[in-house]
Amino acid sequence: MLFLNRTFYKLIILYCFVITCFTSTMSNTPIIEHGYIDRMHPAVILLEVSQEEWVIADEKMPKNSKEGMWVDVDVYAHEVLAINEEKTKKERRKIQQLQEKLRKNTKF
């Protein structure tokens, strides 16, 4: 029984150590998420995953930011990192394909 208690306490200590190391490492790691620029002046960014809406001052936005573009944001720092050209092009292609599909299926 004594052996079981020592093993249990060792596991608890190991568990606490691992959790402490993991959380301290994660706290400095930025969480990057895609955001859609819905409006400008000030910028309103709609975050894709967390479903949040951010209002960011224009001077804190990347140069050449426009409505309809996608950006990468750091969720913890609450800042816009850069315009995501690849995501913007991909989403525009999707929209064009959906519009074409609608036109084909619409009969007047």
Residue pairs with C-beta under 8 A, 6 or more apart in sequence:
30 74
30 75
30 76
30 77
31 74
31 75
31 76
32 72
32 73
32 74
32 75
32 81
33 47
33 48
33 49
33 50
33 72
33 73
33 75
34 47
34 48
34 49
34 70
34 71
34 72
34 73
34 84
34 87
35 45
35 46
35 47
35 48
35 54
35 70
35 71
35 72
35 73
35 80
36 45
36 46
36 48
36 68
36 69
36 70
36 71
36 91
37 43
37 44
37 45
37 61
37 65
37 66
37 67
37 68
37 69
37 70
37 71
38 44
38 45
38 46
38 53
38 67
39 67
40 58
40 61
40 65
40 66
40 67
41 58
42 55
42 56
42 57
42 58
43 55
43 56
43 57
43 58
43 61
43 65
43 80
44 53
44 54
44 55
44 56
45 53
45 54
45 55
45 56
45 71
45 73
45 80
46 52
46 53
47 53
47 54
47 73
47 75
50 75
54 73
54 78
56 80
60 79
60 80
61 71
61 80
62 71
62 80
62 81
62 82
62 83
64 83
65 71
65 80
65 83
68 88
68 92
69 83
69 84
69 88
70 83
70 84
70 87
70 88
70 91
71 80
71 81
71 82
71 83
71 84
72 80
72 81
72 82
72 84
73 79
73 80
73 81
74 81
